[in-house]
Amino acid sequence: MENPANVRVIAAIRQIPPGQVAGYGEVARRAGLPGRARMVARLLAGNDDPDLPWHRVVRADGRIAFPAGSRQHLEQCRRLRAEGVRVEGGRVRGMRRSPSLDERLWGDPG
């Protein structure tokens, strides 16, 4: 049986729409696991599901977590750009975060 926390994190990652990104901490919060950003990172590190949109998860400041020039870094940049995300110098620019569930249900509180 799969770990329920992992199932929630995977579901939260799948909810990030194409062309948008979320930070590790934001994914954890959406999964009901605030403060568990490192858990999200560990789960993604061991991911073997080719359909999981792992590339939409970045650091809170928009940086790609993989070392610059690595195969994973280049692949994440490629996938994000293919979705129309602006990536410069290993950082997502004009980061459009995915709306929270509350924002989806009730609209932007601003």
Backbone hydrogen bonds, N-H to C=O, Kabsch-Sander energy under -0.5 kcal/mol:
donor,donor_aa,acceptor,acceptor_aa,energy
7,V,3,N,-2.0
8,R,4,P,-2.0
9,V,5,A,-2.2
10,I,6,N,-2.7
11,A,7,V,-2.2
12,A,8,R,-2.2
13,I,9,V,-2.3
14,R,10,I,-2.3
15,Q,11,A,-1.0
16,I,13,I,-1.5
20,Q,17,P,-1.8
21,V,96,R,-1.5
22,A,56,R,-2.4
24,Y,58,V,-1.1
27,V,23,G,-2.4
28,A,24,Y,-2.2
29,R,25,G,-2.5
30,R,26,E,-2.6
31,A,27,V,-1.6
32,G,29,R,-1.8
33,L,28,A,-3.2
36,R,33,L,-1.5
40,V,36,R,-1.7
41,A,37,A,-2.2
42,R,38,R,-2.5
43,L,39,M,-2.5
44,L,40,V,-2.5
45,A,41,A,-2.2
46,G,42,R,-1.3
47,N,44,L,-1.4
52,L,49,D,-1.4
54,W,52,L,-2.4
56,R,53,P,-1.9
57,V,54,W,-1.8
58,V,22,A,-2.1
58,V,56,R,-0.6
59,R,63,R,-2.9
62,G,59,R,-2.3
64,I,90,G,-2.7
70,S,67,P,-2.2
74,L,70,S,-2.6
75,E,71,R,-2.2
76,Q,72,Q,-2.6
77,C,73,H,-2.4
78,R,74,L,-2.3
79,R,75,E,-2.6
80,L,76,Q,-2.5
81,R,77,C,-2.6
82,A,78,R,-2.2
83,E,79,R,-0.8
83,E,80,L,-0.9
84,G,81,R,-2.0
85,V,80,L,-2.5
87,V,85,V,-0.6
88,E,91,R,-2.7
91,R,88,E,-1.3
92,V,62,G,-3.0
93,R,86,R,-2.9
97,R,95,M,-0.9
98,S,21,V,-1.1
104,R,100,S,-2.2
105,L,101,L,-2.4
106,W,102,D,-3.4
107,G,103,E,-1.8
